[in-house]
Amino acid sequence: MNIEHFIAKRISLTNSGSFTRVIISIAIAAITVSLTVMILTTAIISGFKKEITQKIFGFWGHIHITDSNINRNFELKPISKDDIYFDQIRDIKQLDYEEEASILGFKLPGKSVSKTTKGGVKGVYPYVILPGLLNTKEDFHGVLLKGIDEKYDWQAMQKFIVEGSQIRYIKDSVSSDMMISKNIADKMKIKTGDKVVMSFIRENTQFKKRFQICGIYNTGLEEYDKRFGLIDIHKVRDILGWLPDQVQGMEVVLDDVKDLDLFSEYIYYEILPQQYYAESIRSKFPSIFEWLNLQDINEKIILQLMVLVAIINMITVLLILILERTQMIGILKSLGMNNWRIRKIFMYNAGYIIFFGLLVGNILGLSIAFLQQHFHFIKLDEANYYLNTAPININWTTIFLLNIGTFIVTLIFLILPTMLVTRITPVKALRFE
């Protein structure tokens, strides 16, 4: 029988002193609050990253391929969507690559490992972005119309449609449907079914086209919602006088966003000729992704602070427990038990307190997370955070690591205060009151 564990179990159940009970309760509460905050922090930040990246990639895809001479002012320079290179990109399933080997985050110079991407190319879709002026009887608003064809992947975009429906394509004809954002619809006082007029300039001549609003979307990304609308790509070609195979660019959608940088470089350097340029959306719109990366720093700081709070509280409690059991320590020493075995008693006792605190912390943290996931009671300013409620994404592996990490790290730091046991002698301990 493990005598240290047996004694620790007995004294953990017989802490009858009111002061000791209060101190232990405070320690359990501190660990509970610490773990609750850590669970909610990781769940919310993970939710932010997941929701916002889904919004961006749902609207823009993952990689844009354009003419290499195009500038950032949406210059309209056509390329052929039937180019053989785009067929090669569509056929990419997975890529094998070499990566520098590492252990626990530390790189091993000169050593590499073979890996395979998590997925391949899901689809390649043509697009054209055309600037114009949206006119109503009362007002006007500058809009960038993104022309897409009938093969466009609406799966990601569908959940952002708040009113109406997606563009309806007409076989052997051109659709006059237009989708606009809720931001533009509210400013221009437009509803689904309304007819609007767009003004364009072609070869220094202004002309107008009539559209019907088929749907209204809201991604929450105000920077883009206030500028972009969606129309049939055939309508854009008709306005520009382009040929049926001409587009401004091709939008590449991947199976897994984690492969983004690898596919972007592979397509640009290994497949495309010099007249084409491939750019990932992360590079094209870096501000939002930089903001998301800053959240990782906040997450690390919060986790470290919460673990520190748990450690400080547990050290305080352990010192009080040792002082309260001074006479017991003296008796055990007089019976021949060495210092390390006595220290293990208090380590076991501290382990019980940490375990109970973690148990309650898991229940509380996960309960709040599930309630937020279903009832959305924590509201956010969408203009500043791109979302109207705090998003939740529970990663069970992360939750498990938080529990194990907090338990082990806290327990390791408690080895030092148990050294107080070595300073207690049997004679002084038995006289201690």
KANORLIN-V79678 format. One record per helix or strand. SS is the DSSP state (h for helix, s for strand). FROM is the first residue (numbers start at 1). LEN is the number of residues. If there is no record, write none. Layout:
# KANORLIN-V79678
ss | from | len
SS | FROM | LEN
SS | FROM | LEN
This chain:
# KANORLIN-V79678
ss | from | len
h | 3 | 11
h | 18 | 43
s | 63 | 5
s | 79 | 2
h | 84 | 7
s | 96 | 8
s | 106 | 11
s | 121 | 15
s | 140 | 9
h | 155 | 4
s | 161 | 4
s | 177 | 5
h | 182 | 7
s | 195 | 8
s | 205 | 13
h | 222 | 4
s | 228 | 5
h | 233 | 8
s | 246 | 2
s | 249 | 6
h | 257 | 15
s | 276 | 5
h | 281 | 4
h | 286 | 39
h | 326 | 9
h | 339 | 37
s | 379 | 1
h | 382 | 4
s | 389 | 1
h | 396 | 28
h | 426 | 5
